[in-house]
């Protein structure tokens, strides 16, 4: 995996292209510490840069930017194409010769032979790249099907600029760094900034499955965007032509397609392993890896001393059953505190999914032994794995027949009780009954449920379920609608649950989950691969009827049945926990001083984005237990920490 950067200079630019490009690529050296390269064309103003993490073909023949044999195309590429051997064999059969064993050269040859659009539609992998066509004087930016690899672009001063991360843009003369207030508003609600926005008003994220084409003669003119693969079209096609076999036949087919995806992603010229939480998704990936490996697979997990958040013991049991070489580390508040100051640098723009902390720590742990790690991300979105996929439609069907006045009354009654009182009630019941109830953070969940009671539509219900700002009031200066919901495209799907799964696939997955994994892993120079997001798996999953994905009120039924073939159910059959961390307790304890410094009146005035009085009130209510505002506060803190880093850096 690698990092890319480059620009098209306008004739009015007076700065040194070589020096600026060098600064850009140096700022993302962590993405590719093994090699660096640059290519300049003074006549067109095009400059392409590259930082390389060597995975396939470790020789100098994989150096980038790379030109094709005819010297027409120049490519700077970040990613891995898993079917490059098949494509290379097909091209060789047509007379194409190759110098190296790298997938980069195969992509160039395929483009020269088949054209760009046909080629990218045939690529099975994770990638973001820039291709300059010297014959047509067109620059193309391309991002993979589901957005595993990042790519930003925009006009900065006197140049059109692109890069894997935002740091390189700051190296370009004329960069203003104007914060986009709508992006901050989205961050408060979602914990991430959805594409195509970025934190900077002048910079955009290239949408998933998209090609951007720029005429280098007019670099200030916005590029033309073309969608070559659409999650919406795939979902609609799957719903229109569903899998017609039996449930058991569906499990057989899923086992086969997942096994093929995992096998393809195990190809590497360097050491390889996997993240293992002990849940359904990661356990399935590791099981399929071990089933196809002649030697024990390396697996890695993170644990917490807080029992309610710890999954390390479950992961260790799965690892022992499968016979992997397992490594684990337990995270303390001190470990988190040591990582937190680095988060603005690691994530490059405000990002506030608190599982970013263990994700970085497990990536760092894995990098000590391997260079490539497979991850179980994507299973929830494709197979109805989130709690909302199981309960939200049932809740909506009941709410829709209740008068809004009754729902609002119930909401007020539920939120009148402080979260801490809910927790105390559960603790008392456990003592009286002598049992341990599965009721982690019941107060927060009660308030969350209350927040959806007066939703007026399924889309609004989904928005409130995924928002961390319900009922908290505005805190953005000059904004009365902090965290307001953006309208999302609705696919032609049969149920509210499938619509939620689609929304998760096009927003939450690429803009939260995949950003989290990409930045955390690349900060450690670790390549993370995601077999569930093989396009073949995605397309098959959307063909499975919801009645197969969700049974008896439980999601991911076919995945569970696949895993049953490799791991005893007792080892993985437990309530879904996610990769959560105890931020609520930490903010009242070991992280309190750090948070207080960022949310002080002086710090808030320096950043000039939030109303100090409103933020201080929210902070106070959390500290006293009147409100569980950990997610909202973490969103604020991650912006404040990023803003301080950006201002001082």
C-alpha positions, 0 to 999 in steps of 0.5 A: 500500500502506498501514498500518492500526491500531485498537481497540475500547475497553472501557467501563473504559478511561480513556485518550484514544482520539484520542491513542492512535490517533494514536500507533499510526498514527504508529508505522507512518507508513513504510507510508503516508507520503502521508496519514493518517486516523482515525475514532472512534465514542465510542458503540461504542468503535471507533476506526480509523486509516490511513496511506496510500501512494497508488498508485491514485487519488492524489486526496483522494477515496482518503482513509481510513478510508472510509465507504460512501454509506449510512454503514453501513460504515467501512473501513480498508484495506491492499492492492491489488485487481487486478480492481477495475475489473471489479467496479466495472463490474458494480456500476455496471451494477446502479445503484451510483454512484462518487465516486472511482477507488479500489479502496477505494470499490469494496470498500465498495460490493461489501460493501454490495451482496453482503455481506462473504463473497461480496465477499472471495471475489471479490477478486483482490489482496493485502489486509488490512483492518478493516471496522466494520458500524455496523448490527450493531455487528460489527468484521471483520478480513480477510486475503488468500488467501495472507497477502501483507499482515500483520494482528495482533490481540489484547486489550491492557489494556482494548481489543481492538487490531489493526494491520499491525505490532506497533509500534502495540500498544506505544502502547496502555496496558496492553501487557505485552510478554510474550515467548512462549517457544514462539515463540522456540523456533520462531524458533530452528528456522525463522528465523521465527515461524509464524502464529497466534503472534507474539513476544508472548503476547497478540498473534496473527497473523490466519491467511491467507484468514480473516475474524475477527468481533468483537462490539464489545459484548464486546471481550474475547471472542475473535473468531470466525474463518471461513476464506473461502479454503483453500490445503488445499482448493485443493491437494486439489481440484487433485489430485482434478481434475488438468489432463488436457492434454499437457505442451505444452498445460500450458505454453501454459495457464501462459503465459496465466494468468501473463501475465494475472496480471502484466498485472493487477498492472501497473496503477498510477498511479505508477512501476512496476518489478520485482526481478530476480535472474536466476533462473527466477521473477524472469526470468519475471515481468520477461519477461512484464512487458516483453512487455506494456509499450510502454516498457522496464521498470525492473528492479533487482538486488543483487550480492555481491563474494563470487563464490559468492553473486553473481547480479548478472551473471546478472540483468544479462544477462537485463535486457540481453536483455529491454531493461529499464532495469536498476539494480544495486548491489553489497553489501559487508560494510560495507553489511550492517553499516550495515543490521543495526542497523535490522533490529529496527525494520524487521521489528518482531519477531524475524525471521532469514532472512538474505536480509532484508538484500539484500531491504531493500537492493534495495527501497531501490534500487528506491524511488529510481525506482519506487513499485511493484515486482513480485516472483517470490516463490511460484514455488518453492512452486507448481512444485517449485522447492526442492531438497527438492522434487526429492530428499527423496522419493527420500531417504526411499524409500531411508532407510525400508528401512535399519535405524535403527541403520545410519542412526544410525551413518552420521550419527555418522560424517558429523558427526565430520568438521568442516565446514571439513574438507569444504571443504578436501577440495573445495578440494584436489580442485579444485586437483588436477583443475583444475576448479571444482566446484559445491560451495558450503558442502559441509560444512554440506550434509553435516551437514544430510544427516546430520541427516535420516538417522534420521528416522522419517517423511516429516513428520519428514524435512521438519521436519529439512530445514527446521530450523536447529537439528538436533542443536545441543541446548537453549539456551532457559532452562528448555526442554529441546527448543529448536526442537522441531517443531510438527505440521502439517496434512496435506492429502490429496495423492498424494505426499510431494513434494506434501505438502512443497509444501503445507507450504511454501505454508501456512507458509514462504511466508506467515511467512518469504518474504512477511514478509521482502518486506512489511517490507523494501519497506514500510520503504522505502514501496515496494509489492511485488506477487507475480503468482505468488500470484494465486489463478488461478495458484495454483489452476492450479498445483495442477491440474498433475500433479507429473510435469509440474512436475518432470522428469528430476530438475529442478523448475519444468519448465513455468515453464522452458518458459514462460521459454524463449519469452522468454529464451535458456535459457543465460542462466538455466540455472544451479544454484539459489542463492536470495537468500543472503548469506555470513553464515558468513564475515561472522560470522567477519570483519566482523560478529564484533564486533557478534555478540560484543557481542550474544552476550556473557555479560552481554548474554545475562543481560540478555535472560534467555532463553538459557543463556549457557554453551550459546550461548557454546559454539555461538559458539566451535564456529562460530568454530573451524570445528568447526561451521557454525552460521551459521543457528542463530547468526543466529536467536539474534542476531536475537532478541538484537538485537530484544530490545535494541531492544524493551527500549531503545525 
